[in-house]
């Protein structure tokens, strides 16, 4: 049960992390999985891709399909709305972490 609760809680962190990187440069799923793993998030492609699709549907990300070595790779970049949401999320996270530190 604890794992399920933490997973739901961390979903928001993962989305903020995605927006952060998608603002810096276009990202793709396999790279994002590795990046998240470096930060202690162990999620599968079956979890990440629906998150990316949902964020795209919400207007936070925009997708660009490119041919890479004969395969179509989907790159995601933050939209203006995504950048605005990221700024607000950073502010809220900063306030929360100030309060709960120690």
Backbone as numpy.savetxt, mean C-alpha at the origin, in Angstrom:
# Nx Ny Nz CAx CAy CAz Cx Cy Cz
-7.24 -16.06 16.85 -8.06 -14.87 16.85 -7.19 -13.61 16.85
-6.13 -13.58 17.64 -5.26 -12.41 17.68 -4.68 -12.09 16.31
-4.29 -13.13 15.57 -3.73 -12.91 14.24 -4.73 -12.21 13.33
-6.00 -12.60 13.42 -7.04 -12.01 12.59 -7.23 -10.53 12.94
-7.20 -10.21 14.22 -7.36 -8.83 14.67 -6.17 -7.99 14.23
-4.97 -8.50 14.41 -3.77 -7.77 13.99 -3.75 -7.58 12.48
-4.17 -8.59 11.76 -4.19 -8.51 10.29 -5.10 -7.37 9.82
-6.28 -7.26 10.45 -7.20 -6.17 10.10 -6.59 -4.82 10.45
-5.93 -4.74 11.59 -5.29 -3.50 12.01 -4.16 -3.11 11.06
-3.35 -4.07 10.69 -2.20 -3.80 9.83 -2.59 -3.48 8.39
-3.80 -3.83 7.98 -4.26 -3.52 6.63 -4.16 -2.02 6.35
-4.53 -1.21 7.31 -4.41 0.24 7.15 -2.96 0.68 6.99
-2.07 0.08 7.79 -0.65 0.40 7.68 -0.11 0.02 6.30
-0.54 -1.12 5.82 -0.10 -1.60 4.50 -0.55 -0.63 3.42
-1.78 -0.16 3.51 -2.28 0.78 2.51 -1.51 2.10 2.55
-1.18 2.57 3.73 -0.37 3.79 3.85 1.00 3.55 3.24
1.57 2.40 3.52 2.88 2.05 2.96 2.82 2.03 1.43
1.78 1.44 0.88 1.61 1.40 -0.58 1.52 2.81 -1.14
0.69 3.66 -0.52 0.56 5.03 -1.00 1.88 5.78 -0.94
2.62 5.57 0.13 3.92 6.23 0.28 4.83 5.92 -0.91
4.96 4.65 -1.21 5.85 4.26 -2.31 5.28 4.62 -3.68
3.97 4.51 -3.83 3.34 4.85 -5.12 3.42 6.34 -5.40
3.61 7.13 -4.36 3.82 8.57 -4.55 5.25 8.83 -5.04
6.20 8.06 -4.52 7.61 8.25 -4.87 7.93 7.80 -6.29
7.34 6.66 -6.68 7.60 6.10 -8.01 6.56 5.01 -8.28
6.33 4.69 -9.55 5.39 3.61 -9.85 5.86 2.28 -9.22
4.92 1.56 -8.66 5.23 0.28 -8.01 4.51 -0.84 -8.75
4.99 -2.06 -8.56 4.27 -3.24 -9.06 4.23 -4.27 -7.95
3.30 -5.20 -8.09 2.98 -6.12 -7.01 4.15 -6.88 -6.42
4.97 -7.52 -7.26 6.07 -8.34 -6.74 7.06 -7.48 -5.95
7.34 -6.28 -6.45 8.25 -5.38 -5.73 7.63 -4.99 -4.39
6.34 -4.68 -4.40 5.67 -4.25 -3.17 5.64 -5.37 -2.14
5.47 -6.61 -2.58 5.51 -7.74 -1.64 6.86 -7.81 -0.94
7.94 -7.65 -1.71 9.29 -7.66 -1.12 9.49 -6.50 -0.16
9.03 -5.34 -0.55 9.16 -4.14 0.30 8.42 -4.33 1.62
7.20 -4.82 1.54 6.42 -5.04 2.75 7.07 -6.10 3.65
7.61 -7.14 3.02 8.28 -8.19 3.80 9.48 -7.63 4.56
10.21 -6.70 3.94 11.35 -6.07 4.62 10.93 -5.33 5.88
9.66 -4.95 5.94 9.14 -4.22 7.09 8.30 -5.09 8.01
8.40 -6.40 7.82 7.75 -7.33 8.74 6.33 -7.74 8.38
5.84 -7.32 7.22 4.50 -7.72 6.78 4.63 -8.95 5.90
4.07 -10.05 6.34 4.14 -11.29 5.58 2.77 -11.55 4.96
2.56 -10.96 3.76 1.29 -11.16 3.08 1.56 -11.83 1.74
0.55 -12.47 1.22 0.67 -13.18 -0.06 0.20 -12.29 -1.20
0.51 -12.71 -2.40 0.02 -12.01 -3.59 -1.51 -12.02 -3.60
-2.09 -13.10 -3.10 -3.54 -13.21 -3.03 -4.19 -12.22 -2.09
-3.40 -11.65 -1.21 -3.87 -10.59 -0.32 -3.54 -9.22 -0.90
-2.33 -9.08 -1.44 -1.88 -7.77 -1.93 -2.68 -7.30 -3.14
-2.86 -8.16 -4.13 -3.50 -7.70 -5.37 -4.92 -7.20 -5.16
-5.74 -7.85 -4.34 -7.06 -7.26 -4.06 -6.97 -5.89 -3.37
-5.94 -5.69 -2.53 -5.74 -4.39 -1.90 -5.44 -3.34 -2.97
-4.52 -3.67 -3.89 -4.18 -2.74 -4.96 -5.41 -2.43 -5.83
-6.18 -3.46 -6.16 -7.37 -3.25 -6.99 -8.40 -2.39 -6.26
-8.55 -2.61 -4.97 -9.49 -1.83 -4.17 -9.05 -0.36 -4.09
-7.75 -0.16 -3.91 -7.23 1.21 -3.84 -7.38 1.91 -5.19
-7.24 1.16 -6.27 -7.46 1.72 -7.60 -8.95 2.09 -7.77
-9.83 1.19 -7.36 -11.27 1.45 -7.47 -11.69 2.65 -6.63
-11.00 2.88 -5.52 -11.30 4.02 -4.65 -10.68 5.32 -5.17
-9.92 5.23 -6.26 -9.32 6.43 -6.84 -8.03 6.87 -6.19
-7.42 5.97 -5.39 -6.16 6.31 -4.71 -4.95 6.00 -5.58
-5.09 5.01 -6.45 -4.01 4.59 -7.34 -4.51 4.60 -8.78
-3.58 4.80 -9.68 -3.88 4.67 -11.11 -2.93 3.61 -11.68
-3.46 2.78 -12.57 -2.69 1.65 -13.11 -2.20 1.98 -14.52
-0.97 1.57 -14.78 -0.39 1.69 -16.12 0.19 0.32 -16.47
-0.30 -0.27 -17.55 0.19 -1.58 -17.96 1.33 -1.41 -18.96
2.44 -2.13 -18.70 3.61 -2.05 -19.58 4.09 -3.47 -19.90
4.60 -3.62 -21.12 5.15 -4.89 -21.54 6.59 -4.98 -21.03
6.85 -5.96 -20.17 8.18 -6.17 -19.62 8.60 -7.60 -19.96
9.55 -7.73 -20.86 10.04 -9.04 -21.28 8.91 -9.94 -21.75
8.00 -9.38 -22.53 6.91 -10.16 -23.11 5.71 -10.38 -22.21
5.76 -9.87 -20.98 4.64 -10.01 -20.06 4.12 -8.62 -19.70
2.84 -8.55 -19.44 2.23 -7.29 -19.03 2.43 -7.12 -17.53
3.08 -6.03 -17.17 3.28 -5.70 -15.75 2.43 -4.47 -15.45
1.71 -4.54 -14.34 0.85 -3.44 -13.92 1.59 -2.58 -12.90
1.80 -1.33 -13.27 2.45 -0.36 -12.38 1.37 0.54 -11.79
1.51 0.82 -10.52 0.55 1.67 -9.82 1.25 2.93 -9.32
0.58 4.06 -9.52 1.06 5.35 -9.02 -0.07 5.99 -8.22
0.34 6.81 -7.25 -0.66 7.52 -6.45 -1.32 8.61 -7.28
-2.61 8.75 -7.11 -3.36 9.83 -7.75 -3.31 11.06 -6.84
-3.87 12.14 -7.31 -3.96 13.34 -6.46 -4.75 13.03 -5.18
-5.84 12.28 -5.34 -6.64 11.87 -4.18 -5.80 10.99 -3.25
-5.02 10.08 -3.83 -4.15 9.22 -3.02 -3.12 10.03 -2.25
-2.56 11.05 -2.88 -1.58 11.91 -2.19 -2.24 12.67 -1.05
-3.46 13.14 -1.27 -4.18 13.85 -0.22 -4.48 12.92 0.95
-4.92 11.72 0.64 -5.20 10.73 1.69 -3.91 10.38 2.45
-2.80 10.26 1.74 -1.53 9.94 2.38 -1.13 11.04 3.37
-1.29 12.29 2.98 -0.95 13.40 3.89 -1.80 13.32 5.16
-3.09 13.10 4.99 -3.98 13.00 6.15 -3.63 11.79 7.01
-3.32 10.66 6.37 -2.96 9.45 7.11 -1.66 9.66 7.90
-0.69 10.34 7.28 0.56 10.64 7.99 0.29 11.49 9.22
-0.55 12.51 9.06 -0.87 13.37 10.20 -1.53 12.60 11.33
-2.49 11.76 10.97 -3.19 10.96 11.99 -2.23 9.96 12.64
-1.39 9.31 11.84 -0.43 8.34 12.38 0.55 9.03 13.31
1.01 10.20 12.92 1.95 10.95 13.76 1.33 11.26 15.11
0.10 11.75 15.10 -0.59 12.06 16.35 -0.78 10.80 17.22
-1.16 9.70 16.56 -1.36 8.46 17.29 -0.06 7.97 17.91
1.01 7.95 17.13 2.28 7.43 17.63 2.86 8.31 18.73
2.61 9.61 18.67 3.04 10.50 19.76 2.32 10.10 21.05
1.05 9.77 20.93 0.26 9.45 22.09 0.59 8.08 22.69
0.86 7.09 21.84 1.02 5.72 22.34 2.48 5.31 22.56
3.43 6.15 22.18 4.84 5.77 22.35 5.12 5.48 23.81
6.06 4.62 24.05 6.43 4.15 25.38 5.29 3.40 25.96
